[in-house]
Amino acid sequence: MSTPGSDYRPRVAVVDYGMGNLRSVSRALSAVGADPFLVNSPQLADKADAVVFPGQGAIADCMDCLKRTEFDTFLKEWIAADRPFLGVCLGLQALFERSEEGDRAGLGVFPGVISRFKSAPSLRIPHMGWNEAIFKESSPLTDGLRVEGEPFYFVHSYRLVETDPKLVWCETDYAGRFVSGVRRGKVMATQFHPEKSQVKGLQIYRNFLTLVVR
């Protein structure tokens, strides 16, 4: 395993498909010991140790960009091979079967539908700011984090409510519980933005790097 402080710096491909918070994600990965590099084609990412898929904006634009660049096929094959992968924000939502936003199909890697927060007089949409993620259990990926709840930074109007319970890594309460993180094998994704979440967000990236086998 790679470990923080070792000379080895895992090469992490940050998917540049025309959308996403690329600079902040790359800076965060570099800060925790990775060697991040932007890739705008699947061929450039193939020899990476890990892939990070950041996203922001609308799911329709995201899926159009993924298909145009052929990253849709690449990401599904990478994940199917259980290679280290981290999706962030829209990078989580795109993994599921469908989004209510534009009634658009996602990658279909995992079962579930992304739905909009239900309107209420006291509810602000988008869900923006700090909120706690409550982890299902302690594991190497929660090293340095409080399983009972850690605050992370969110910006989103759509969320995942139901999926295979075995996928659920953490949940958050905003207008009811929703799934704020999923994990299967070496594949993980968060609805929150670790790169905007200060020390604990960096810990998420640091823990993710432990999935890379030298």
N, C-alpha and C positions, 0 to 999 in steps of 0.2 A: 504494500500500500504506500502511496505517497503520504508524507507527513509534513505539516507546517514546520518550516525551519530547515528542511533537507535541501540539498543542492538541486534536486530534481524539480523542475517546474513543468507540470502537465500542460500540454498544448491544448488549449480550449478554443474551438471554433465558435465564434459568435455570429449567428446567422443574420446577414445583412440582406434582407429581401425587400428593402425600401421602407420599412416601418420598424419602430422600436427604439428604445432608449439605449443606443449602442455604446456611447461614450461612457456613460455612468456605469453600465454593466462591465465594460472592459476595465475601467479603473478599479472597480471593486474586486474583480477576479485577480488583477495584478497585485492588489494590496494583500491578498491572502495566499500568494505564492504560485499563481498560475501564469502561463505565458499565453494570453489571449490574442487572437487575431481575427479580423473580420473576414467573412467569406460571402461572396455574392454569387457563387455557383456551387452546386453539390460536389463537383469534382475537387474543389479546393478544400472541402471539409472532410473528405473521406479518410485521410490519414491522421486526423486529430485524435487525441486521447478522450475527449469529451466534447459535447455540443451543448451550447446554451441558446435557447430560442426566446428572445425577448420580443414583446409585442405591445402595441398600443394603438388606439383608434378603433375603427369599425371592423367587424369580423368579415364582412363582404370584401372590403379592400384587402384585408389580410389574406383570405383564401385566394383571391384573384392573383395576388403577388406570388403566393406559394406555387400556384399552378403554372404561372407564366415562367417562373424560374426553375420549375421542376423540383423545388424543395419539398413539395407535398409527398412525392414518391420517396425521396431521400429520407425524410424524417420518419415516415412509416417503416421503412426498411431498417433504419438505425435503431429505432425503438424495438422493433420485432426481434432484433438481434441482442437485445438487452445490453446495449452499450451505454455508458454514462451520458445521461441527458437531463437537462433542467429547462423547463418552460416557465416563463414569467408573465403574469397578468394575462394578456390576450394569448400568450404562449401556453397557458393552461386551457383556456376556453376552446382553442382551436383543436385540441386533442379529442374532443368529444363528438358525438354523432351529429348534433344539430344545435343551432342557436336560434332563439326567438328573434334576435336582431336581424331583421330582413328574412326570417325563415330560411336561414342559410345552413347548408350541410358543412360539417367540420371534417377533420381527418378521419374520424371514426375509430381512433385507436382504443378509446375507452367508451363504455356505455353511459349515456346520460344526455340531458338537454340543458343548455344554458338559458336561463330565464331572467327576465327583467325584475328588479325589485318592485314590489307592489306599492303603488302610491298611497301615501297617508299624510294627513295634515302636518304631523310633526316629523316626517321623514325627509331627510335631504338626499336627493339623488342628483349627481352620483354620490355614492358612498366614498367620501374623501377624507383622509386624515389617518390618525393612529387608532388602531383597534387590536384587541388581543387575538392571537391564534392559540387555540388549546389543542395540544397534541394528544393523540390517542394513546401513545405509550413511549417509554424511554427506549432509545436506540442510539447507535453511533451517529445518526443524522440529527439527533437532538442534543448532542454533546455541547455543553456550555449554554443550554437553553432551559428555562423552566417549563417542564411538561405541562404544568397546570395553567400556563398562560404567559405569553411574551407579546409585547406590543410591536406591530409592524405597520408600515405605511401602505394604505390602500387608495386607489383611484379607479372606480368602476361603477357601471350602472347595471351590469348583468352579472349573474352568479350561478354557480352550480349548487342545486339543492340535494339531488339524489343521484347516486351512482352505486356501483358494487361496493358494499361496506368494506370489503378487503382492500380497496384502493385508498380509502380515506386516511390521510396522514394527520390532518388537523382541521379544526372547524372554528368558525367565528360567528359571533352573535351580532347581527344588524338586521332589524325587522325579521327576527327569527334566525335560527341556525342555518348556515350555509357552509359548504365545503371550501375551505381556503387553502388546502394543500392535498395533493394526492401523491402516492408513491407505489411503485411496483418494481421489485428488483433494483436495478440501477437507474431506473427512470423515475423522475420526480418533477413536480410542477407546483407553483404557488400562485394564488390569486394576488397576493400582496407583492410589493416591490422590495426585495432584499437590498438592492443597491441604494434605495432611499431610506433605509431603516437603520442607519447608523451602526453601532457596534454589533447588535444582535443580527442585523441583516448580513453583515460581513461573516458572522458565524455560520449562517446558512450556506454561504458560498464556500467557506472553509470546510464545512462538513461534507458538502457535495464533492469536493476534491478527493475525499477518502474513498470514493467509489472507483477512482482510477487505479488500476493495477499496473504496476511498472513492468 
